[in-house]
Amino acid sequence: MNLTIKNLSKSFGEKKVLDDVSIEFSAGVYGILGANGSGKTTLMRILASVLKPSGGQVYFNNQDIVGMDEAYRDVIGYLPQHVGFYKNFTAEKFLLYIAALKGLPKEQAKGKVDEVLELVGLSSERKGKVGRFSGGMKQRVGIAQALLNDPKVLIVDEPTAGLDPKERIRFRNLLAKIAINRIVLLSTHIVSDIEFIAREVVILKDGRLLRKDSPQDLLDGIADKVWSVKVAESEIPSFQAKFKVGNIGRVGDGVFDLRILSDSKPHPAAVNEAPNLEDLYLYYFDEEVAS
């Protein structure tokens, strides 16, 4: 099973959002990592067959998804960044409604709704109105609807944005659980979403593919670029002006430990540190890390 992207591009007017992107996926979880505006959502919408590219092709098992049409939609599940729920529907009624839209026979739909509610841990809440659910519970209903057709490709766009840490962990564990024999594409700008579950990480920046590799190989690539140095409080602004400072921690009276991203040693007293995915994000995207 494979999903192949070849020379994909997308423009809105004069603005090019995706620029000659080529990637190949097989079964497993892939993290699509990028800052806001990097083209992640546009890529996910094209892969979900919601948006047409300006150029390039997408193939599922070597078949162009444009030619597959409905046959492709039958093998994908999609959780967009913002799901439109009917607030007065119960979780069960909402899922039965979506199952009908997906063309599942009524008797099959009932069993499938039971199955996905159990999978996402909402069996006991099946009669609860979705409008009263927490953000995390709504996202679990969202992933349940995406799984109704037992998809081979599951596409989830920024699924943990706004969730508390407990719900975020629950959601990550759920994605890892359902990834067996599926291609799971998870777009995010939150590095902890992909740290432990992604087979590979795809890094997008300004619509272009920068890297696609395993988390460990990506970290190995910046192993000599992460430093820590202890400085006085008065020195901090100078370091922030010259370098990417990922973390500032107080270690004593007026003394702070700075974690710095730099291609060269930033200070004679700086010590090389083992990198993590937050360092990786800061290295590629010059903005504050989301956590």
N, C-alpha and C positions, 0 to 999 in steps of 0.2 A: 504494500500500500504506500502510495506516495502522492504528495501535493507539490507541484513544481510551478514556480513563478519565473517567467522569462522576460527580461527587459521591460518590466512593468513601469508605466509612467502615468501620472494623472495631473492635469492642470485645471484650475478654475480661473478662466479668463487668462490674464497674464501671469498668474501665480502658479508655479510648478510645485506641487505638493509631494509627488513621488517622482524620482528621477532615475530611470534605468535600473530598477531593482530586480535582482535575480537570486532566488533562494530555493532550496529543495528541502522538504520535510518528509520524514517517515514516522512510524508510530512513536509516541512519547510526548512529553510536555516541552514546549518551547516558550521561552519568555521573550516577548517583543519589547525591548527596553528603549525608552527615549523620553526626552523632555516633552512638555506640552508643545504642540506645534511641529513635532518631528515627522508627522505623517502616519502615525500608528493607527489612528481611527480610520483614516482613508484606506489604508491597506486592509484592515479588517473588514470594512464595508465592501470592498471589492472581492475579497475572498468569500464573503457571505453572499455574494451575488446580489447585493443591494445597490451597488454602484458599478458603473461601467468604466473601465480604464480608458485613458486617452491613447495608450499604445501598449504593446506587449500582450502576453497571453498567460493564462493560468490553466494548468492541466491537473486533472485527478486521474491517477492510474493511466497516465499517458493520453487521456482524452481531454480535448479542449472543453472547459466548463461551459462556454457559450453554446457549443453544439449539443452538450448534454442537457442543458436547460433544466427541466423538471427532475430529470434523473439525478442531477447534481444536488438540487435542493433536498432530495430525498435522503442524501447521505451526510448532510451537514446539520449541525445544531448551532444556534447563534444567540448569544446573550449580549445585546448592545449596551453601550454605556448608560443609557437611560431607557428603562423598560416602562411601557405604558400599562399600568394595571387598572382594572376596574375595581375601585376601592370597596364597593359593596358586595363584590363577589367573594365567596369563600375560596380558600386555596384550592379545594377540590373542584369547585365549579369553574374556576378560572382555567385550571389544567384540562378539564373536560372540554371546555370551549376551544382552547388552543389545539387539543387533539382533533377536534372536529375540523378546524381550519386546515390541519395538516393531512386530513383525509383518512384518519384512522377509523376503522369500523367501530361502532358503538361498544360492542362487547369487548373487543380488544382494547379499546381506550380505557375502559374501567379498570382492567387489570394492570395496564401500563401506568395509569395514574397512581394506583396503589403502590406499584413498584418504585416509582421515582420519589414519591412522598417518603417512603421508607428509606430510600437511599440518601436523601438530603436531611433526614431527621425531623420531618414535619408531620408524621402520621398522626400524632396526637393533636395537631393543630389544623387538621384538614377542614374542620367546620368553622375555623376562625376567619374573620374578614381580613382580607389582605391589607386594606386601608389602615388597620390597627396594628399591623406587624411592625417590628423594629426594622431598621435598615438591613441588618444581617439576614433576618428571616425573609424579607422581600427578595434579597439576592439569591437565597436558597430556592425560593419559588421560581425565580428567573432561570436558575440552572436546571431546575426540574423540567420547565417547559422546553428547554433546549435539548433535553435528553429523551423526550417523548418518542421520537422516531428512531431511537437507538443509533445515533449518528456515528459515522466513521471519522468525521472531522468536527471537532468542537471548537468554536471560536468565541472567546470571551474578551470583551473590551473594557479595560479598567474596572474589573469587578469588585475590587476592595476599596475603592475611593470612598471616603466618608465612614467606613466601618471602624468600630473600636478594635483594639488589638486582639481581643478574644475571638470576635467574629472573623477577623482577618485570618487568624490561624486556623479556625474551623473550616473556612472556605478553601484555604490552601490544601489542607488535608483531604478535603472532599475532591478537589481536582486531581490530586495525586492518586486517589483511590479509583477514580473512573477513567484514568488514562490508559489502562491496559487495553491493548489492541485498538487504540484510537490515536489520532493526531490531535493534540490539544494545543491551541495557540492562545496564549495569555498575554495581552498587551497591558503594559503598566509603566508608571514612572516611579513605582515604589519598589525599591530593590529587594526588600525582605520578602516580597511576594514570590520571587523566583529563586531565592538563594538555595533552598533545599530541594526543590521539586523539578527544576528545569533540567532537561537533558542537554539542551544547548540554549544559548542566549543570542538573540539577534539584536544588534545595536543599530538603531536608525537615528540619523541626525540630519535635519534640514532636507528630509525626503530621500536621502541616500543611504545605502547600506554601508556601514563602516566595518562591522565585524560579524561573523557568525561562528561561534565556537563553544566548547564546553565551558562552564563557569571556571573550572580550575585552569584551563589553558588561557582564558582571558586574564585571570589573576596573575598567572605566570608572566604574562606580557608586561605587567606593570610592577613586577617584583622589586625592581631597583629604583622605583619612583616614589615610594612612600617613606616618609621620614618623621621622626619625632624630635623635638628640641625643647629644652626648658629655657624660658625667657622671663624677664621681668615684665610686669603688667604694662609698663610704659613702652615696651618694645613691640607689643602686639600689633598696633596699627601699621607699623613699618612692614612687618611680615605679611599682613593682610593685603597691603598695597602691592607687594612684589610676587606673592605666591598664592596658590589655591590652598586655603586653610580649611581642612575638613572638620576639625574638632579642637576645642579649647577647653582644657581641664585644669582646675586649680590643684596644685600639688603641695602648696605651702603658703606661708605668709608672703603675698606679693609675687609668688612664683607660679607660672602656668606652663603646662605641657601642651605644645601645639602639634597637631598632626597635619603634615604638609604634603601636598602632591607637587613634585618637582622632578624634571628630567635630570637635574644635577643637584649635588649636595647643597642645601640651602644655607648652611651655617657650619663652621668647623666642628661644632659640638653635636651636630645632628646625627641621629642613629637611624639606620635603615630598619623598617618595620615590615612585617608580613601584611600584604594587602587584603582587603575584604571587598565585597561588592559595592559598598558605599564609596570606597576609594575609587573603584572602577567608574562608578557613575560620575563622581566629581571630576575624574580625569577627562572624561569625554564630554561632559556637559557642565559648563561653567555656571552652575546655579546650586542653590541649597538642596541637599539631599532630602527627599521625602521619606518618612519612616512611620 
